[in-house]
């Protein structure tokens, strides 16, 4: 049976980097390897325990995306990417090349759009597809064959299908994840939503009105101050809905042959691990002691 894993690179890289923030991994050359070792450990764990038949890793592009062009404030409040992460990304890409795992990247679109497009295509073909990410936005993509494979705090993973997503957020359908984000806004991505509406209120409104379009159409039925807030911020809510929607029509085709898991280039991987001083990881992955 085919089993496809799609990894959200930057979400995992940031998570790895901050997991070691109090005790960063620095090698003898002074390079902070926290993000690299964390990413490699995650990748190795997935390959060993989940045994995918196919795999790909999606990266955000350099330069603007269709979201930042439509809404310049999108992610504008974020601090500059830490220099240690900036240095880690090309090294992680080299490691993936040595693993012979495809790097998926499309100009103008974020990693979640690339994963959204490929996961939707694979799901429609009946391929069991797992999106490895800690981000809740991906809940909107979950379907009969498409799952979130989500790292848990404190270790391990949870697999979320449609039932788990709906139960977790108290919503009627996975598509309502978009409505939820559009009403709540998202401080990490810097889009506004409806001021004063938190998760609880957003869930209540979605369950009552079914969708944002219906909520806006029937805003006269909303009680008290909340009605004013919604009516005053219709444009913000609509823009937030647009920004929260993951694209599933990015110009990238699902090529299962190129995503097929193959043997890594052990020599190249060994060289990279030696350079990075990843002795125990090298021993574990390459199954033979490395002479460092």
C-alpha positions, 0 to 999 in steps of 0.5 A: 500500500502506498503511504505518502508523507509531506513535511512542512519544512519551516514549521519543523525547522522553527520548532526544532530550533526553539526546542533547544533554545535554552540549551542550543547545540553548538559544534566545535566550529561555532555553528548552531546545529539545533534546527538541523539536528532536530529536523534530522531526528524528526525525519529519521523517526518518520522513516524508521517508525512510519515507513512511508513508501513516498516522501517529499519536503515542502519549503516556502519560496524566497520572495513574496507570495500571493498572500503578501501581495494581496495583503502587505501586512501579512506576516509583516510583524514577524521578527527577522528569521534568526541567523542560525535558522538562515544558516541551517536551511541550505544545510538541511537542503543538502542533507535532503539531497543526500537522502534523495528526498525531493525538495518541493518549492514553488515561487509565489506559494507557501509550503502549505499551498504546495502540500495542500495541492499535492495532498488533495491530488493524492487523496483523490487517487486514494493514496493515504497521505500524511501532512507532518506539521504542527500548524492547525491551518492544515485541518481544512485539508483533512479528508478520508485519505488525508491526515495531519501527522502532528508532533505532540508536546513532550514527544510522539505524534497524533494522527488527525482525520476529519473526526479528530479535527472536528472534535478538537475545534468543535466545528461541523466540518473540516472546511470550517477551520477556514471560517474559524481562522477568519473570525479569530484572526491569526497573530502569528500570520498577522491577519486581523479576523474580527476584533474581540472574537476569540475561539469560543465565540468563533465556534459558537457563530460557526455552529449557529450560522454554518459559514462566514458567508451566511454569518455576514448575510444574516448579521442582523440576527447576531445579538448585542455588541457582537453584531456591531463588531461583525458588521464593522469588520466585514472586509477584515473578515473576508480578507482573513478568509482569503489569507487563511485558505490553503490553495489546492491548485498550485502549479505543481503535479503529483509525481509519485515516481519522483516521491518514491522513497529510495536508498540514501547516498550514504557516502554524501550523508556520512560526509555531511554528518562528519562535517556537522559532528553528528556522531550518534545520529550518523551511527544510528542512521548509517548503522556503522561507526563513523571515524570523526 
